[in-house]
């Protein structure tokens, strides 16, 4: 740290060994004198009038590792950063608030963003220049995200920024202030278009926006491969959920506007997309789980990192699709994802779920350089060695394994996959049986046994990808809800696994309540790793955990989960709700945050406001609390201008528009709790909540449920202030 006030006396040392983040700590041996994000480092920049260099990434990020090797391990790069800047390394998963602010800037100025996210900012934290991956010294790759030149590398960028700040500081500051002003204006335009309580001429958002969103996805739909883009191709489960639910609303209002045939076609688009993904290389066909996205349009070549939030959301959408279709292929994906979540390495022994597995790993235990996808790729020779010639050849045909590898040259610019194969399903057991002249049952046995043997071989002989063993509340909330629903759905199909999946959800809640929730202040903390982190929970931590707790309550009828959700909802409102323009801020205001943002658009994860609006509608239904539903409607209305212009970007919020217009039905089951959940299966649907009417706590909290006689046996539907019996027992 600084030994005096003079610039020549500033001697930075690398402080990242103090961090608990695996991503941040991985840079502790760099010659770059990385600092931690915090008041002390920000004060250094002001005191010594230096630009801050913010480098933001996450542990499973492939290009983050590439830049670390090329640039941050370089003495030449380190000399410039240490002498002229305050370099700060940030884990985006620990500080999504900081990441969101500067990602907004890079996307606005570059037209796209990604990680690593690298930004130069003034001592007042205003952005000067930014981008994503920049090549290190002596690297020939064209830089991505550069505003200076399409071919300039990181070394040249550092030299240029040093020169600009030294010779043109005033101009630099003026430009940064103007950019910041525009960013603030842009951030406020949508959410301040209507003050809370105001009405537009058309009385706000309406269900016809669902039809507009459907038409957008219909035009973007890839009929051959599924999905809604060319390449790269992301699953984006929130969009799939929106499309799947179009045909599931109990109220006819959606079908009347979107069209019955259109709603059914939306379901088919989802089924086809999920089927193509389940057969593609994006799925770990030998192990379990799904990679983050596919580099190719046919889902064949993944970016190999596996993220908890993807698994949780995909489990949800595969589960909903199975409930609709009873397709065994969907059920197979459900088992795979749920198994991945509830076994090592993703399942924490203490309860809860870790964050991610890396894309890169060592090909063998003797290698010294990691390669992308090394843990997951295979040669034809390996299959024959592990399985024998006959079974190896049969599995090779099934998985599309070729002697020369199956990755096209244009998709392998660095020659990492020469003679290597990405495993994907390219045929059916029935078709394969005809090709090889065996009974289909025998081929199925060979494929099942072959998969097991390959998995055992892989686990024994290959170094596993690094594990990001942070427990993040928000992503655990998504996993809790998905596993709770999976356990409830599979009770009749596979009671043993159903119980295991449900127990994992309950164990995660117990862990969070014990380690990451302060009973006195009622606040959450975001991250657990080697103890509770210091960062308080963000809006998405509350929103996603409340969502999971409501799902878990509906799966178990355990009042404690609903009561915990209600408690957290009150805290979320007190900490993040905007009383002027409604909706929820992503983070609490702080001097170190340049912008006070609200998340409305969905991305790889649903926006915190879309989930919050849904939570408020569901809690209003379960607790008979009209203030919650009023706040849900106001939350959605805060984004009216943006939603009306781009409804497909707010797919997660569109369901709340429907709930705001037609209401939410509460299915109340009366009778013994042990049999209550089983009775409600046929009554559960989109736009409904499920409650057990025998609960003393709920009867005290919900006057409508309390109005039902305690000795009543059967199922009631409660809506609009009254209950009617639909099934008498």
Secondary structure, DSSP 4 states (H G I P E B T S, - for coil): -BSSSSGGGB-----GGG---HHHHTTTTSSS--B-SSHHHHHHHHHHT-EEEEEEE-TT-HHHHHHIIIIIT-HHHHHHHHHHEEEEEEETTT-HHHHHHHHHHHHHHHS---SSEEEEE-TT--EEEEES----TT--SPPSS-SS-SS--HHHHHHHHHHHHHH-HHHHHHHHHHHHHHHHHHHHHHHTSS-TT---TT-S--THHHHHHHHHHHHH--TTT-SSSSSSEE--HHHHHHHHHTTTBSSTHHHHHH-HHHHHHHHHHHHHHHHHHHHSTTB-SSSS-B-SEESSTTS-SEE--EEHHHHHHHHHHHHHHHHHH--HHHHHHHHHHHHHHHSTTTB-TTSSB--EE-SEEESSTT--SEEETTTT-B-HHHHHHHH-HHHHHHHHHHHT--TT-SS-GGG-TT--STT-B-----S-HHHHHHHHT--HHHHHHHHHHHHHHHHHHHHHHSPPPPEE--EEHHHHHHHHHHHHHHHHHTTTT-HHHHHHHHHHHHHHHHHHHHHSEETTTTEEBSEESSSB-SSBP-HHHHHHHHHHHHHHHHHH--HHHHHHHHHHHHHHHHHHB-TTT-SBBSS---TT-S---B--S-SSS--HHHHHHHHHHHHHHHHT-HHHHHHHHHHHHTTHHHHHH-GGGGHHHHHHHHHHHH--EEEEEES-HHHHHHHTTTT--BTEEEEETT-HHHHHH-HHHHTS-TT--EEEEEETTEEEEEEE-
